[in-house]
């Protein structure tokens, strides 16, 4: 059992914390002196993350956050580790949005996208509420997607899960305030290759055309999302709740026509 956190040390739970945006966000908050609990199905990714942080800074829990019993067990461990939470980041999800043709999409595959993003956010938020209220004012930040606003072909389950997650965001904000503010970050094209576990790590070289699709002239970085989450969790956004912050370099504002 891990020693309980000092009451003045902020604590955050990050789902899908082993790789990608979750890993970057975990390192961001750990770098600010926070205690970080990272939940992920990938034990290898969690072990690599654990090795990157000072002893005692990270609580790594292997957990399928789309399932009720593992979530319950995980938050029991978290309750032994910290006296309350300042922030929950519901980041877990299936990275690949493509499902293939609608007529071939199985219910099992559909449910996989829904459970990974939407059901997991419900289960973890429900489990975390009492701990968040202990540290009020506290925050929940849900990681949705620009695909909650617009779609690519054959992304039915992913888009529905992320759109539903924003609806859950404002529904929770209405009920959980003023003790807990609830907001969402909607990433656009974020390059997560360098933030994967070693076996999956890549460092892509993006084309000029790919960069020009963004009004800021570049692909998004994991750090962009971590900073947005940090802002939504902090005092400077204290008058913001029930909102979705789109962080996409302006990509969803650029109308494109092929000549």
C-alpha positions, 0 to 999 in steps of 0.5 A: 500500500502506498503512503497517503499523500500530504493534504496540500499536494494536488492529486490527479487521476488520468485514464489512458495514462500510459501512452499518447496524450495521457502519458504527456499529461501525466508527465506534465502534472508530475513536473508541476509537483502533482501526485499522478495516478495513471490508469491504463490497460497496457502494463508495459506502457505503465511500467515505462511511464513509472520509470520516467518519474521519481519514486512516489510521484506516480501510482500506476494501475493496470485497469480496463476503465470501460468495465465496472469492477476494475474501475471500482478496484482501481479507485479503492487503491487510489483512495488508499493513496491520496486523501481526495482528488483535485482533478480527473482526466477522462482521456481513455479511448480507442485511438483508431477511429476507422470502423469500415462500412456501416453495414459491416460494423458489428455491435461488439466493435461499436460497443468497444468505442462507446465503452472506451471513451464514454462508459469509462468516463461515466464509471470513473467520474462516478467513482471519483466524485466523493474524492473530488468533493473533498478537495473542492473546488476540483475539476473533471476534464474529458478528452473528446475530439474534433470528430465530435463536431465533424466527421470523416468517412466510416468513423461512426463509433468513435464520433458517437462516443466523443460526441456523447462524451461532450454531452456527458460533460455539460450534464455533469457540469450542471449537477456537480457544480459549484464544487466540481467544474466539468469541461472537455478538451477536443483535440484535433490532429495531435502527433502522439508518435513520440509519446507511445511506449518504446515498441510503438514509438514513431517520429513522423515527418509531416508533409507541407500539405499536412501542416498547411491544413492548420491555420497555425502552420503545424501539427498539434503536439501532446503538450498543447493538450496537456496545457489546455487540460492544465488551464481548465483545471486551474483557478484562471478558468474558474468561471468556465464549466460545461464547455468544450475547448477545441484545440486543433490549430484552426483545422476545423475552421478552414474550408477546403475545396479540391480544384 
